Amino acid sequence: METKVLTAHVPLPLAQKVDQLAARLERSRGWIVKQALTAWIDQEEERRRLTLEALADVDKGNVVDHQSVQAWADSLDSDAPVSLPR
């Protein structure tokens, strides 16, 4: 696999944590950064997918009005909580 060198300035405390983690795991700094960057990109891609899915639901009218959610939330501290709005 081809690679490309990326350069980034990071705060010293973060760099120290990367170094500590690399030493503890007996891995290189590059390996730690690659793992972290991959996890973050995966998380952001999933967040975007979920956002687009939610927006599609809104476009289809699959929403719960604010008053229903508020009534449900307010009832959670009561002796007779209402059902989750749908």
DRENBALUM-80175 format. One record per residue (C-alpha): residue in one letter; z, y, x. Coordinates in pm, 1 decimal. Last residue first. Layout:
<pts>
[pt a, [Z, Y, X]],
...
</pts>
This chain:
<pts>
[pt r, [1848.0, 743.7, -4384.6]],
[pt p, [2198.3, 889.0, -4386.0]],
[pt l, [2478.0, 671.8, -4244.2]],
[pt s, [2703.4, 575.0, -4529.9]],
[pt v, [2988.3, 801.4, -4634.4]],
[pt p, [3330.9, 781.3, -4474.8]],
[pt a, [3620.0, 720.8, -4717.1]],
[pt d, [3954.0, 776.4, -4547.6]],
[pt s, [3817.4, 1084.8, -4376.7]],
[pt d, [3745.4, 1161.9, -4012.7]],
[pt l, [3391.0, 1023.9, -4034.4]],
[pt s, [3323.0, 1218.9, -4353.5]],
[pt d, [3230.7, 1540.3, -4172.6]],
[pt a, [2963.5, 1356.5, -3972.6]],
[pt w, [2809.2, 1207.1, -4288.0]],
[pt a, [2811.8, 1541.1, -4470.2]],
[pt q, [2658.4, 1709.8, -4163.0]],
[pt v, [2384.8, 1445.7, -4139.3]],
[pt s, [2300.3, 1485.5, -4506.4]],
[pt q, [2303.0, 1865.5, -4479.1]],
[pt h, [2074.2, 1859.1, -4176.2]],
[pt d, [1794.5, 1670.2, -4346.1]],
[pt v, [1697.5, 1325.1, -4224.2]],
[pt v, [1346.2, 1282.6, -4086.0]],
[pt n, [1057.8, 1038.1, -4111.1]],
[pt g, [808.9, 1294.3, -4242.4]],
[pt k, [512.8, 1139.9, -4062.2]],
[pt d, [487.1, 1441.4, -3828.3]],
[pt v, [859.9, 1405.8, -3759.4]],
[pt d, [810.6, 1040.6, -3669.2]],
[pt a, [527.1, 1138.9, -3433.0]],
[pt l, [760.8, 1391.1, -3272.2]],
[pt a, [1017.4, 1115.4, -3218.3]],
[pt e, [760.1, 888.0, -3052.7]],
[pt l, [645.2, 1175.4, -2830.5]],
[pt t, [1005.3, 1239.3, -2729.2]],
[pt l, [1068.2, 869.4, -2666.2]],
[pt r, [762.7, 846.2, -2438.8]],
[pt r, [864.4, 1164.6, -2255.9]],
[pt r, [1218.2, 1032.9, -2198.5]],
[pt e, [1073.7, 702.1, -2077.3]],
[pt e, [850.9, 885.6, -1827.6]],
[pt e, [1149.5, 1091.8, -1712.2]],
[pt q, [1362.7, 781.5, -1659.7]],
[pt d, [1085.5, 601.8, -1467.7]],
[pt i, [1040.8, 911.4, -1249.9]],
[pt w, [1414.6, 923.1, -1180.2]],
[pt a, [1433.0, 553.0, -1094.4]],
[pt t, [1132.7, 577.6, -860.4]],
[pt l, [1277.4, 885.0, -689.2]],
[pt a, [1612.1, 715.4, -635.7]],
[pt q, [1457.8, 397.1, -497.1]],
[pt k, [1224.4, 592.8, -266.7]],
[pt v, [1512.8, 810.3, -146.4]],
[pt i, [1724.0, 505.6, -62.5]],
[pt w, [1432.8, 330.3, 114.0]],
[pt g, [1353.9, 644.3, 314.0]],
[pt r, [1714.9, 675.1, 423.0]],
[pt s, [1685.3, 324.7, 562.4]],
[pt r, [1882.0, 28.7, 435.0]],
[pt e, [2203.3, -139.4, 547.8]],
[pt l, [2349.6, -94.8, 200.8]],
[pt r, [2659.3, 83.1, 332.1]],
[pt a, [2462.5, 271.4, 596.6]],
[pt a, [2197.2, 384.3, 349.9]],
[pt l, [2465.3, 486.8, 101.9]],
[pt q, [2644.0, 695.5, 361.4]],
[pt d, [2319.3, 859.5, 474.9]],
[pt v, [2218.3, 937.8, 116.9]],
[pt k, [2564.2, 1080.0, 52.5]],
[pt q, [2533.7, 1297.3, 361.9]],
[pt a, [2196.2, 1425.2, 245.4]],
[pt l, [2352.1, 1516.0, -90.0]],
[pt p, [2636.6, 1704.0, 80.7]],
[pt l, [2382.7, 1886.1, 302.9]],
[pt p, [2181.4, 2021.0, 10.6]],
[pt v, [1827.4, 1888.6, 0.6]],
[pt h, [1510.0, 2031.2, 153.5]],
[pt a, [1215.8, 1809.7, 72.5]],
[pt t, [932.0, 1661.0, 272.0]],
[pt l, [694.9, 1400.6, 134.8]],
[pt v, [516.4, 1151.7, 359.8]],
[pt k, [234.7, 963.4, 193.7]],
[pt t, [197.0, 588.9, 165.6]],
[pt e, [-87.4, 343.6, 129.1]],
[pt m, [0.0, 0.0, 0.0]],
</pts>
